[in-house]
Amino acid sequence: MGREIDLLANYPRSPRNVEQRGRDKTEEDRAIARRFDREFFDGDRRTGYGGFNYDPRFWTPVAPTLRDHFGLTAGSTLLDIGCAKGFMLHDLQAAIPGLQVRGVDVSRYAIEHALPDMKPHLSVADARDLPFASGAFDVVIAINTIHNLERNDCARALMEIERVGRGKAFVTVDAWRDDADRERMFAWNLTARTILHVDDWKVLFAEVGYTGDYYWFIP
């Protein structure tokens, strides 16, 4: 197993009214969000982002952290699992000219509405069965993605990350450290099907032989 490290420390945080969100969200909202269609990305705020649009202030400050941590250079290959519309990959290529990127997402809507320069590099695919050869990528990243699967399928996705990568990876997942975290996490959650204590995530990582780095999303 790799390191617990917050590679998204420079990602801007917006104020979150977790309690209000917990009161407002219904199981119907969650069911709609989990389709990962237009309603999730560009529909009402109740079922997702309420408009998922590119803004350089989000990933631009993160790109140098990822570059330095993984030693990314021109010619390096990187896969983003759960790439959505390709915003992170766009900013990574801008920060690292010559970086070879690929992205996959389960959402056909997101891929069809991706940034124009990213579309040639993106495709619809399932994290549990990645359409790439073993060892195809220097780095594999999955940010707030695999927790949208049931636990056994999270395990399959982690094993796929191991298979297509060459030993460098980073995942972030919904998690909790104490009862207060857990209450906030379940109030905030919209799409995740697997939310575990941080120690239980580490157990899962060890069970499947995941060797990459990791961190938690806790609102």
Residue frames as a rotation matrix with the C-alpha (Angstrom) as fourth column:
MET 1
0.574 0.819 0.000 0.00
0.819 -0.574 0.000 0.00
0.000 0.000 -1.000 0.00
GLY 2
-0.150 -0.625 0.766 1.15
0.586 -0.680 -0.440 3.52
0.796 0.384 0.468 -0.76
ARG 3
-0.898 -0.304 -0.318 0.86
0.436 -0.533 -0.725 6.67
0.051 -0.790 0.611 1.33
GLU 4
0.339 0.917 -0.210 -2.04
0.934 -0.355 -0.043 8.56
-0.114 -0.182 -0.977 2.82
ILE 5
-0.694 -0.635 -0.339 -1.40
0.536 -0.770 0.344 11.96
-0.480 0.057 0.876 1.26
ASP 6
0.396 0.875 -0.279 -3.64
0.485 -0.457 -0.746 14.89
-0.780 0.160 -0.605 0.32
LEU 7
-0.620 -0.628 0.471 -2.63
0.705 -0.183 0.685 15.65
-0.344 0.756 0.556 -3.25
LEU 8
-0.021 0.700 0.714 -5.70
0.763 -0.450 0.464 17.88
0.646 0.555 -0.524 -3.56
ALA 9
-0.123 -0.077 -0.989 -4.66
0.912 -0.403 -0.082 20.25
-0.392 -0.912 0.120 -0.78
ASN 10
-0.841 -0.280 -0.463 -4.54
0.115 -0.929 0.352 23.16
-0.529 0.243 0.813 -3.25
TYR 11
-0.582 0.736 0.346 -8.00
0.613 0.117 0.781 22.47
0.535 0.667 -0.519 -4.68
PRO 12
-0.793 0.277 0.542 -10.25
-0.442 -0.875 -0.200 25.42
0.419 -0.398 0.816 -3.69
ARG 13
-0.722 0.580 -0.378 -12.84
0.691 0.635 -0.345 24.52
0.040 -0.510 -0.859 -1.06
SER 14
-0.459 0.674 0.579 -16.29
-0.177 -0.708 0.684 26.04
0.870 0.212 0.444 -1.17
PRO 15
-0.712 0.288 0.640 -18.41
-0.685 -0.086 -0.724 26.55
-0.154 -0.954 0.259 1.97
ARG 16
-0.655 0.476 -0.587 -20.66
0.033 0.794 0.607 23.55
0.755 0.378 -0.536 2.57
ASN 17
-0.307 0.661 0.684 -23.98
-0.952 -0.224 -0.210 23.58
0.015 -0.716 0.698 4.39
VAL 18
-0.899 -0.163 -0.407 -23.96
-0.212 0.974 0.076 19.87
0.384 0.155 -0.910 5.14
GLU 19
-0.773 0.633 0.033 -26.95
0.199 0.291 -0.936 19.92
-0.602 -0.717 -0.351 7.47
GLN 20
-0.064 0.767 -0.639 -29.16
-0.659 -0.513 -0.550 21.71
-0.749 0.386 0.538 4.95
ARG 21
-0.393 -0.142 -0.908 -28.11
-0.869 0.382 0.316 19.35
0.302 0.913 -0.274 2.19
GLY 22
-0.995 -0.002 -0.095 -28.91
0.032 0.934 -0.356 16.37
0.089 -0.358 -0.930 4.40
ARG 23
-0.453 0.887 -0.090 -32.40
0.016 -0.093 -0.996 17.72
-0.892 -0.452 0.028 5.04
ASP 24
0.018 0.483 -0.876 -33.05
-0.808 -0.509 -0.297 18.54
-0.589 0.713 0.380 1.39
LYS 25
-0.622 -0.369 -0.691 -31.79
-0.754 0.519 0.402 15.43
0.210 0.771 -0.601 -0.38
THR 26
0.399 0.787 0.471 -34.23
-0.790 0.556 -0.259 12.56
-0.466 -0.269 0.843 -0.97
GLU 27
-0.180 -0.416 0.891 -33.70
0.063 0.899 0.433 9.00
-0.982 0.134 -0.136 -2.12
GLU 28
0.721 0.457 0.521 -35.29
0.562 0.055 -0.825 10.02
-0.406 0.888 -0.217 -5.42
ASP 29
0.816 -0.506 -0.281 -32.63
-0.561 -0.810 -0.170 12.73
-0.141 0.296 -0.945 -5.80
ARG 30
-0.079 -0.900 0.428 -29.92
-0.638 0.375 0.672 10.16
-0.766 -0.220 -0.604 -5.16
ALA 31
0.153 0.199 0.968 -31.42
0.460 0.853 -0.248 7.71
-0.875 0.483 0.039 -7.65
ILE 32
0.971 0.204 0.125 -31.45
0.210 -0.474 -0.855 10.40
-0.115 0.856 -0.503 -10.34
ALA 33
0.544 -0.831 -0.117 -27.88
-0.786 -0.553 0.275 11.48
-0.293 -0.057 -0.954 -9.52
ARG 34
-0.077 -0.629 0.774 -26.62
-0.315 0.752 0.579 7.91
-0.946 -0.199 -0.256 -9.78
ARG 35
0.758 0.303 0.577 -27.59
0.456 0.386 -0.802 7.78
-0.466 0.871 0.154 -13.43
PHE 36
-0.200 -0.901 -0.384 -24.74
0.327 -0.431 0.841 10.29
-0.924 0.043 0.381 -14.05
ASP 37
-0.043 0.312 0.949 -26.71
0.997 -0.043 0.059 11.83
0.060 0.949 -0.309 -16.88
ARG 38
-0.275 -0.056 0.960 -27.61
0.373 -0.926 0.053 15.43
0.886 0.373 0.276 -17.69
GLU 39
0.718 0.665 0.205 -29.49
0.063 -0.357 0.932 15.86
0.693 -0.657 -0.298 -14.41
PHE 40
0.639 -0.552 -0.535 -26.36
0.747 0.280 0.603 15.07
-0.183 -0.785 0.592 -12.42
PHE 41
-0.394 -0.910 0.130 -24.00
0.910 -0.366 0.197 17.38
-0.131 0.196 0.972 -14.28
ASP 42
-0.971 -0.053 0.233 -26.15
0.143 -0.910 0.389 20.17
0.191 0.411 0.891 -15.67
GLY 43
-0.076 0.996 -0.053 -29.56
0.556 0.087 0.827 19.78
0.828 0.033 -0.560 -14.06
ASP 44
0.687 0.436 0.581 -30.91
-0.235 -0.623 0.746 21.03
0.687 -0.649 -0.326 -10.76
ARG 45
-0.259 -0.835 0.485 -28.59
-0.749 -0.143 -0.646 21.42
0.609 -0.531 -0.589 -7.77
ARG 46
0.362 0.473 0.804 -30.71
-0.884 0.447 0.135 18.88
-0.295 -0.759 0.580 -5.88
THR 47
0.944 0.096 0.316 -29.50
-0.008 0.963 -0.269 16.07
-0.330 0.251 0.910 -8.14
GLY 48
0.433 -0.851 0.296 -25.90
0.899 0.386 -0.206 17.07
0.062 0.355 0.933 -8.73
TYR 49
-0.536 -0.831 -0.151 -23.66
0.829 -0.552 0.090 19.97
-0.158 -0.077 0.984 -9.64
GLY 50
0.453 0.749 -0.484 -26.34
0.546 -0.662 -0.513 22.30
-0.705 -0.032 -0.709 -10.92
GLY 51
0.972 -0.212 -0.104 -24.08
-0.209 -0.568 -0.796 23.15
0.110 0.795 -0.596 -13.86
PHE 52
0.526 -0.821 0.220 -20.71
0.411 0.472 0.780 21.44
-0.745 -0.320 0.586 -14.39
ASN 53
0.965 -0.129 0.227 -18.59
0.125 -0.534 -0.836 23.98
0.229 0.835 -0.500 -16.23
TYR 54
0.218 -0.972 -0.084 -14.86
0.874 0.233 -0.426 24.47
0.434 0.019 0.901 -16.72
ASP 55
0.952 -0.084 0.296 -13.14
-0.194 -0.910 0.366 26.93
0.239 -0.406 -0.882 -14.39
PRO 56
0.299 -0.925 -0.236 -9.32
0.085 0.272 -0.958 27.07
0.950 0.266 0.160 -14.35
ARG 57
-0.015 -0.343 0.939 -9.20
-0.842 -0.503 -0.197 28.06
0.540 -0.794 -0.281 -10.69
PHE 58
0.794 0.403 0.455 -10.00
-0.596 0.662 0.454 24.50
-0.119 -0.632 0.766 -9.58
TRP 59
0.896 -0.391 0.210 -7.45
0.394 0.919 0.026 22.17
-0.204 0.059 0.977 -11.19
THR 60
0.622 -0.700 0.350 -4.76
-0.030 -0.468 -0.883 24.65
0.782 0.539 -0.312 -12.23
PRO 61
0.226 -0.595 0.771 -3.31
-0.929 -0.370 -0.014 24.86
0.293 -0.714 -0.636 -8.66
VAL 62
0.660 0.063 0.748 -3.48
-0.425 0.853 0.303 21.06
-0.619 -0.518 0.590 -8.28
ALA 63
0.965 -0.214 -0.148 -1.62
-0.036 0.453 -0.891 20.21
0.258 0.865 0.429 -11.49
PRO 64
0.161 -0.977 0.141 1.88
-0.665 -0.213 -0.716 21.14
0.729 0.022 -0.684 -10.17
THR 65
0.037 -0.097 0.995 1.31
-0.925 0.373 0.071 18.99
-0.377 -0.923 -0.076 -7.08
LEU 66
0.825 0.322 0.465 0.46
-0.139 0.912 -0.385 15.95
-0.548 0.253 0.797 -9.19
ARG 67
0.794 -0.584 -0.170 3.34
-0.226 -0.024 -0.974 16.69
0.564 0.812 -0.151 -11.58
ASP 68
-0.034 -0.889 0.456 5.90
-0.863 -0.204 -0.462 16.88
0.504 -0.409 -0.761 -8.79
HIS 69
0.211 0.172 0.962 4.54
-0.807 0.586 0.072 13.97
-0.551 -0.792 0.262 -6.75
PHE 70
0.761 0.202 0.616 4.54
0.082 0.913 -0.400 11.54
-0.643 0.355 0.679 -9.67
GLY 71
-0.301 -0.943 -0.140 7.46
-0.005 -0.145 0.989 13.01
-0.954 0.299 0.039 -11.61
LEU 72
0.516 0.603 0.608 5.31
0.617 0.230 -0.752 13.62
-0.594 0.764 -0.254 -14.67
THR 73
-0.409 -0.658 -0.632 7.10
-0.163 -0.629 0.760 14.88
-0.898 0.414 0.150 -17.77
ALA 74
0.144 0.368 -0.919 6.53
-0.967 -0.143 -0.209 15.07
-0.208 0.919 0.335 -21.51
GLY 75
-0.364 -0.228 -0.903 5.81
-0.605 0.795 0.043 11.55
0.709 0.562 -0.427 -22.69
SER 76
-0.944 0.128 0.305 4.46
-0.197 0.522 -0.830 10.31
-0.265 -0.843 -0.467 -19.36
THR 77
-0.546 0.801 -0.245 1.14
-0.021 0.279 0.960 8.46
0.837 0.530 -0.135 -19.63
LEU 78
-0.949 0.274 0.156 -1.75
-0.205 -0.163 -0.965 9.14
-0.239 -0.948 0.211 -17.25
LEU 79
-0.527 0.838 -0.139 -5.27
0.394 0.386 0.834 7.71
0.753 0.385 -0.534 -16.94
ASP 80
-0.847 0.395 0.356 -8.10
-0.530 -0.562 -0.635 9.52
-0.050 -0.726 0.686 -15.15
ILE 81
-0.704 0.652 -0.282 -10.92
0.556 0.753 0.351 7.18
0.441 0.090 -0.893 -14.08
GLY 82
0.226 0.823 -0.521 -14.11
0.932 -0.339 -0.132 9.16
-0.285 -0.455 -0.844 -13.64
CYS 83
-0.698 -0.708 0.109 -12.81
0.697 -0.635 0.333 11.97
-0.166 0.308 0.937 -15.83
ALA 84
0.179 0.855 -0.487 -16.26
0.465 -0.510 -0.724 13.57
-0.867 -0.097 -0.489 -16.41
LYS 85
0.955 0.287 0.077 -15.79
0.211 -0.474 -0.855 16.37
-0.209 0.833 -0.513 -18.97
GLY 86
0.451 -0.860 0.240 -11.99
0.820 0.292 -0.493 16.23
0.354 0.419 0.836 -18.85
PHE 87
0.915 -0.048 0.401 -11.32
-0.127 -0.976 0.175 19.37
0.383 -0.211 -0.899 -16.81
MET 88
0.688 -0.694 0.210 -8.45
-0.222 0.074 0.972 17.94
-0.691 -0.716 -0.103 -14.76
LEU 89
0.266 -0.600 0.754 -6.79
0.788 0.586 0.188 16.36
-0.555 0.544 0.629 -17.80
HIS 90
0.695 0.043 0.718 -7.02
0.547 -0.680 -0.489 19.65
0.467 0.732 -0.496 -19.68
ASP 91
0.876 -0.342 0.340 -5.20
-0.461 -0.803 0.379 21.52
0.144 -0.489 -0.860 -16.93
LEU 92
0.536 -0.715 0.449 -2.62
0.080 0.573 0.816 18.76
-0.841 -0.401 0.364 -16.50
GLN 93
0.361 -0.389 0.847 -1.73
0.926 0.257 -0.277 18.91
-0.110 0.885 0.453 -20.19
ALA 94
0.809 -0.042 0.587 -1.44
0.136 -0.957 -0.256 22.68
0.572 0.286 -0.768 -19.97
ALA 95
0.782 -0.512 0.357 0.94
-0.566 -0.342 0.750 22.37
-0.262 -0.788 -0.557 -17.02
ILE 96
-0.071 -0.784 0.617 2.92
-0.171 0.619 0.767 19.48
-0.983 -0.051 -0.178 -18.53
PRO 97
0.393 0.206 -0.896 3.26
-0.883 -0.186 -0.431 19.89
-0.255 0.961 0.109 -22.31
GLY 98
-0.328 -0.501 -0.801 3.60
-0.759 0.644 -0.092 16.51
0.562 0.578 -0.592 -23.97
LEU 99
-0.692 0.187 0.698 1.81
-0.482 0.599 -0.639 14.59
-0.538 -0.778 -0.324 -21.21
GLN 100
-0.746 0.431 -0.509 -0.13
-0.269 0.504 0.821 11.70
0.610 0.749 -0.260 -22.77
VAL 101
-0.721 0.529 0.447 -3.58
-0.550 -0.045 -0.834 11.55
-0.422 -0.847 0.323 -21.19
ARG 102
-0.630 0.689 -0.360 -6.58
0.095 0.528 0.844 9.25
0.771 0.497 -0.398 -21.34
GLY 103
-0.772 0.453 0.447 -9.83
-0.599 -0.282 -0.750 9.50
-0.214 -0.846 0.488 -19.45
VAL 104
-0.683 0.635 -0.360 -12.79
0.284 0.685 0.671 7.20
0.673 0.356 -0.649 -18.92
ASP 105
-0.776 0.540 0.326 -16.17
-0.577 -0.399 -0.713 7.79
-0.255 -0.741 0.621 -17.37
VAL 106
-0.721 0.593 0.358 -19.33
0.544 0.805 -0.238 5.73
-0.429 0.023 -0.903 -17.01
SER 107
0.147 0.822 -0.550 -21.34
0.223 -0.569 -0.791 8.77
-0.964 -0.006 -0.267 -18.13
ARG 108
-0.180 -0.116 0.977 -21.93
0.978 0.087 0.190 9.00
-0.107 0.989 0.097 -21.86
TYR 109
0.823 0.534 0.193 -23.39
0.546 -0.838 -0.009 12.46
0.157 0.113 -0.981 -21.27
ALA 110
0.660 -0.625 -0.416 -20.17
-0.032 -0.577 0.816 13.71
-0.750 -0.526 -0.401 -19.68
ILE 111
-0.302 -0.816 0.493 -18.00
0.518 0.294 0.803 12.35
-0.800 0.498 0.334 -22.48
GLU 112
0.060 0.407 0.911 -20.26
0.991 -0.134 -0.006 13.83
0.120 0.903 -0.412 -25.16
HIS 113
0.884 0.320 0.340 -20.11
0.278 -0.946 0.167 17.22
0.375 -0.053 -0.925 -23.45
ALA 114
0.386 -0.837 -0.388 -16.39
0.791 0.084 0.606 17.18
-0.474 -0.541 0.694 -22.68
LEU 115
0.293 -0.425 -0.856 -13.99
-0.315 -0.888 0.333 20.00
-0.903 0.172 -0.394 -23.48
PRO 116
0.919 0.173 -0.355 -13.35
-0.382 0.158 -0.911 19.89
-0.102 0.972 0.211 -27.25
ASP 117
0.152 -0.948 -0.280 -9.59
-0.870 0.006 -0.494 19.43
0.470 0.318 -0.823 -26.92
MET 118
-0.495 -0.319 0.808 -10.12
-0.762 0.606 -0.228 16.50
-0.417 -0.729 -0.543 -24.54
LYS 119
0.498 0.866 0.043 -12.73
-0.750 0.455 -0.480 14.57
-0.435 0.206 0.876 -26.51
PRO 120
0.435 -0.342 -0.833 -10.19
-0.622 0.556 -0.552 12.59
0.652 0.758 0.029 -28.58
HIS 121
-0.610 -0.791 -0.046 -8.65
-0.453 0.395 -0.800 11.30
0.651 -0.467 -0.599 -25.35
LEU 122
-0.598 0.470 0.649 -11.85
-0.696 0.097 -0.711 10.31
-0.397 -0.877 0.270 -23.53
SER 123
-0.579 0.462 -0.671 -14.17
-0.306 0.640 0.705 7.32
0.755 0.614 -0.229 -23.74
VAL 124
0.343 0.768 0.541 -17.08
-0.905 0.116 0.410 5.68
0.252 -0.630 0.735 -21.96
ALA 125
-0.220 -0.428 -0.877 -15.91
-0.102 0.904 -0.415 2.78
0.970 -0.002 -0.243 -19.81
ASP 126
0.850 0.527 0.013 -16.54
-0.149 0.216 0.965 1.02
0.506 -0.822 0.262 -16.52
ALA 127
0.192 -0.815 0.547 -13.93
-0.953 -0.288 -0.095 1.22
0.235 -0.503 -0.832 -13.74
ARG 128
0.380 0.021 0.925 -14.47
-0.542 0.815 0.205 -2.48
-0.749 -0.579 0.321 -13.09
ASP 129
0.390 -0.213 0.896 -13.36
0.657 0.745 -0.110 -3.46
-0.644 0.632 0.431 -16.60
LEU 130
0.329 -0.329 -0.885 -10.95
-0.354 -0.912 0.208 -0.96
-0.876 0.245 -0.416 -18.08
PRO 131
0.944 0.141 0.300 -10.34
0.209 0.447 -0.870 -1.26
-0.257 0.883 0.392 -21.84
PHE 132
0.562 -0.821 -0.102 -6.55
-0.795 -0.503 -0.339 -0.98
0.227 0.271 -0.935 -21.61
ALA 133
0.409 -0.524 -0.747 -3.62
0.096 0.839 -0.536 -3.36
0.907 0.148 0.394 -21.64
SER 134
0.826 -0.198 -0.528 -1.86
0.561 0.182 0.808 -4.28
-0.064 -0.963 0.261 -18.43
GLY 135
0.010 -0.891 -0.453 0.81
0.732 -0.303 0.611 -1.75
-0.682 -0.337 0.649 -17.48
ALA 136
0.231 0.155 0.960 -0.44
0.929 -0.329 -0.170 0.79
0.290 0.931 -0.220 -20.01
PHE 137
0.680 0.176 0.712 -0.04
0.096 -0.984 0.152 3.89
0.727 -0.034 -0.686 -17.79
ASP 138
-0.486 -0.874 0.018 2.66
0.229 -0.147 -0.962 5.46
0.844 -0.463 0.272 -15.69
VAL 139
-0.975 0.217 0.052 0.03
-0.132 -0.374 -0.918 6.96
-0.179 -0.902 0.393 -13.39
VAL 140
-0.407 0.912 -0.056 -3.63
0.503 0.275 0.819 6.12
0.762 0.305 -0.571 -12.72
ILE 141
-0.985 0.129 0.114 -5.91
-0.171 -0.663 -0.729 8.56
-0.019 -0.738 0.675 -10.86
ALA 142
-0.299 0.946 -0.122 -9.48
0.553 0.276 0.786 8.04
0.778 0.168 -0.606 -9.60
ILE 143
-0.991 -0.076 0.113 -10.87
-0.028 -0.696 -0.717 10.99
0.133 -0.714 0.688 -7.65
ASN 144
-0.519 0.838 0.170 -14.22
-0.538 -0.166 -0.826 10.51
-0.664 -0.520 0.537 -5.89
THR 145
-0.243 0.349 -0.905 -15.09
-0.915 0.227 0.333 7.69
0.321 0.909 0.264 -8.28
ILE 146
-0.651 -0.062 -0.757 -14.76
-0.131 0.991 0.032 4.13
0.748 0.120 -0.653 -7.02
HIS 147
-0.939 0.342 0.040 -16.89
0.001 0.121 -0.993 4.76
-0.344 -0.932 -0.114 -3.92
ASN 148
-0.274 0.874 -0.400 -19.85
-0.937 -0.337 -0.095 5.03
-0.218 0.349 0.911 -6.31
LEU 149
-0.162 0.134 -0.978 -19.66
-0.457 0.868 0.194 1.23
0.874 0.478 -0.079 -6.57
GLU 150
0.906 0.400 0.135 -20.70
-0.336 0.489 0.805 -1.46
0.256 -0.775 0.578 -4.10
ARG 151
0.494 -0.772 0.400 -17.85
-0.660 -0.033 0.751 -2.74
-0.566 -0.635 -0.525 -1.92
ASN 152
0.296 -0.388 0.873 -17.07
0.379 0.886 0.266 -5.83
-0.877 0.252 0.409 -4.01
ASP 153
0.720 0.003 0.694 -17.03
0.681 -0.194 -0.706 -3.71
0.132 0.981 -0.142 -7.14
CYS 154
0.844 -0.528 0.100 -14.75
-0.535 -0.810 0.239 -1.18
-0.045 -0.256 -0.966 -5.42
ALA 155
0.278 -0.752 0.598 -12.36
-0.191 0.567 0.801 -4.08
-0.941 -0.338 0.014 -4.98
ARG 156
0.419 -0.067 0.906 -12.59
0.797 0.505 -0.331 -4.94
-0.435 0.861 0.265 -8.69
ALA 157
0.940 -0.040 0.340 -11.94
0.156 -0.833 -0.530 -1.31
0.304 0.551 -0.777 -9.65
LEU 158
0.630 -0.753 0.187 -8.89
-0.645 -0.374 0.666 -1.13
-0.432 -0.541 -0.722 -7.40
MET 159
0.164 -0.563 0.810 -7.53
0.257 0.817 0.516 -4.31
-0.952 0.124 0.279 -8.95
GLU 160
0.663 0.114 0.740 -8.08
0.748 -0.072 -0.660 -2.81
-0.022 0.991 -0.133 -12.40
ILE 161
0.918 -0.390 0.075 -6.12
-0.392 -0.920 0.019 0.27
0.061 -0.047 -0.997 -11.33
GLU 162
0.277 -0.837 0.471 -3.29
-0.405 0.343 0.847 -2.03
-0.871 -0.426 -0.245 -10.29
ARG 163
0.320 -0.112 0.941 -3.49
0.615 0.780 -0.117 -3.96
-0.721 0.615 0.319 -13.55
VAL 164
0.733 0.048 0.679 -3.37
0.645 -0.365 -0.671 -1.05
0.216 0.930 -0.299 -16.00
GLY 165
0.895 -0.407 0.182 -0.85
-0.439 -0.877 0.194 0.99
0.081 -0.254 -0.964 -14.01
ARG 166
0.336 -0.873 -0.354 2.87
0.199 0.433 -0.879 0.66
0.921 0.225 0.319 -13.47
GLY 167
-0.170 -0.389 -0.905 2.85
0.895 0.324 -0.307 1.16
0.413 -0.862 0.293 -9.72
LYS 168
-0.972 -0.119 -0.203 1.88
0.197 -0.886 -0.419 4.82
-0.130 -0.447 0.885 -9.35
ALA 169
-0.277 0.943 0.185 -1.72
0.578 0.010 0.816 5.67
0.768 0.333 -0.548 -8.51
PHE 170
-0.997 0.077 0.012 -3.91
-0.056 -0.607 -0.792 7.94
-0.054 -0.791 0.610 -6.43
VAL 171
-0.299 0.953 -0.038 -7.52
0.551 0.205 0.809 7.51
0.779 0.222 -0.586 -5.31
THR 172
-0.911 0.189 0.366 -9.82
-0.406 -0.562 -0.721 9.58
0.070 -0.805 0.589 -3.11
VAL 173
-0.478 0.753 -0.452 -12.91
0.430 0.649 0.628 8.06
0.766 0.106 -0.634 -1.53
ASP 174
0.202 0.651 0.732 -15.76
-0.560 -0.537 0.632 9.08
0.804 -0.537 0.256 0.78
ALA 175
-0.242 -0.403 -0.883 -14.77
0.512 0.720 -0.469 8.16
0.824 -0.565 0.032 4.31
TRP 176
0.650 0.395 0.650 -15.11
-0.343 -0.610 0.714 9.00
0.678 -0.687 -0.261 8.01
ARG 177
-0.440 -0.885 -0.154 -12.87
-0.107 0.221 -0.969 8.99
0.892 -0.410 -0.192 11.08
ASP 178
-0.981 0.176 -0.087 -15.36
0.103 0.084 -0.991 9.44
-0.167 -0.981 -0.100 13.92
ASP 179
-0.304 0.949 0.088 -19.11
0.859 0.313 -0.406 9.61
-0.412 -0.048 -0.910 14.57
ALA 180
0.172 0.344 -0.923 -19.30
0.005 -0.938 -0.348 13.31
-0.985 0.055 -0.163 13.70
ASP 181
-0.686 -0.486 -0.542 -17.57
-0.562 -0.119 0.818 12.68
-0.462 0.866 -0.191 10.36
ARG 182
-0.893 0.344 0.291 -19.89
0.426 0.853 0.301 9.76
-0.145 0.393 -0.908 9.68
GLU 183
0.016 0.953 -0.302 -23.02
0.665 -0.236 -0.709 11.83
-0.747 -0.189 -0.637 10.32
ARG 184
0.079 -0.062 -0.995 -21.79
-0.445 -0.895 0.020 14.61
-0.892 0.441 -0.099 8.03
MET 185
-0.855 -0.499 -0.144 -20.69
-0.360 0.369 0.857 12.16
-0.375 0.784 -0.494 5.36
PHE 186
-0.687 0.642 0.341 -24.03
0.700 0.711 0.072 10.41
-0.197 0.288 -0.937 5.13
ALA 187
0.246 0.741 -0.625 -25.89
0.387 -0.666 -0.638 13.74
-0.889 -0.085 -0.450 5.17
TRP 188
-0.096 -0.405 -0.909 -23.71
-0.603 -0.703 0.377 15.02
-0.792 0.585 -0.176 2.31
ASN 189
-0.760 -0.412 0.502 -23.64
0.052 0.732 0.680 11.87
-0.647 0.543 -0.535 0.21
LEU 190
0.080 0.766 -0.638 -25.44
-0.819 -0.314 -0.481 11.90
-0.569 0.561 0.602 -3.12
THR 191
0.492 0.092 -0.866 -23.91
-0.792 0.461 -0.401 9.12
0.362 0.883 0.299 -5.24
ALA 192
-0.548 -0.837 -0.017 -21.56
-0.761 0.506 -0.405 6.97
0.348 -0.209 -0.914 -3.14
ARG 193
0.567 0.692 -0.448 -22.61
-0.445 0.714 0.540 3.39
0.694 -0.107 0.712 -2.43
THR 194
0.457 -0.500 -0.736 -19.57
0.746 0.666 0.011 2.53
0.484 -0.554 0.677 -0.31
ILE 195
0.328 -0.345 0.879 -18.60
-0.482 -0.862 -0.159 4.84
0.813 -0.372 -0.449 2.57
LEU 196
0.542 -0.236 -0.806 -16.18
0.568 0.810 0.145 3.31
0.619 -0.537 0.574 5.07
HIS 197
0.890 -0.424 -0.165 -14.15
-0.046 -0.444 0.895 4.26
-0.453 -0.789 -0.415 8.10
VAL 198
0.511 -0.749 -0.421 -10.65
-0.848 -0.360 -0.389 5.19
0.139 0.556 -0.819 6.98
ASP 199
-0.369 -0.677 0.637 -9.25
-0.755 0.618 0.220 2.05
-0.542 -0.399 -0.739 8.63
ASP 200
0.244 0.538 0.807 -11.73
0.102 0.813 -0.573 -0.14
-0.964 0.222 0.144 6.76
TRP 201
0.923 -0.035 -0.384 -10.69
-0.378 -0.281 -0.882 1.45
-0.077 0.959 -0.272 3.47
LYS 202
0.002 -1.000 -0.029 -7.09
-1.000 -0.003 0.009 0.58
-0.009 0.029 -1.000 4.32
VAL 203
-0.225 0.018 0.974 -8.15
-0.306 0.948 -0.088 -3.00
-0.925 -0.318 -0.208 5.00
LEU 204
0.773 0.574 0.270 -9.82
0.106 0.304 -0.947 -3.13
-0.626 0.761 0.174 1.58
PHE 205
0.636 -0.617 -0.464 -6.73
-0.767 -0.437 -0.470 -1.66
0.088 0.654 -0.751 -0.11
ALA 206
-0.352 -0.821 0.450 -4.58
-0.862 0.471 0.186 -4.35
-0.365 -0.323 -0.873 1.52
GLU 207
0.136 0.502 0.854 -7.03
-0.132 0.863 -0.487 -7.14
-0.982 -0.046 0.183 0.64
VAL 208
0.917 0.334 0.218 -6.89
0.170 0.167 -0.971 -6.39
-0.360 0.928 0.097 -3.08
GLY 209
0.128 -0.967 0.221 -3.21
0.888 0.211 0.409 -5.50
-0.442 0.144 0.886 -3.21
TYR 210
0.826 0.161 0.541 -3.67
0.411 -0.828 -0.381 -1.84
0.387 0.537 -0.750 -4.05
THR 211
0.102 -0.920 -0.378 -0.22
0.987 0.046 0.155 -0.24
-0.125 -0.389 0.913 -3.87
GLY 212
-0.170 -0.138 0.976 -1.03
0.562 -0.827 -0.019 3.36
0.809 0.545 0.218 -4.81
ASP 213
-0.984 -0.157 -0.086 -1.52
0.167 -0.634 -0.755 6.46
0.064 -0.757 0.650 -2.71
TYR 214
-0.160 0.985 -0.057 -4.88
0.755 0.159 0.636 7.52
0.636 0.059 -0.769 -1.29
TYR 215
-0.999 0.000 0.045 -6.81
-0.031 -0.719 -0.695 10.16
0.032 -0.695 0.718 0.60
TRP 216
-0.491 0.851 -0.186 -10.31
0.832 0.395 -0.389 10.83
-0.257 -0.346 -0.902 1.88
PHE 217
-0.601 0.455 0.658 -13.23
-0.044 -0.840 0.541 13.07
0.798 0.296 0.524 1.05
ILE 218
-0.326 0.511 -0.795 -14.90
0.945 0.190 -0.265 14.16
0.016 -0.838 -0.545 4.29
PRO 219
0.091 0.389 0.917 -17.16
0.500 -0.814 0.296 17.25
0.862 0.431 -0.268 4.03
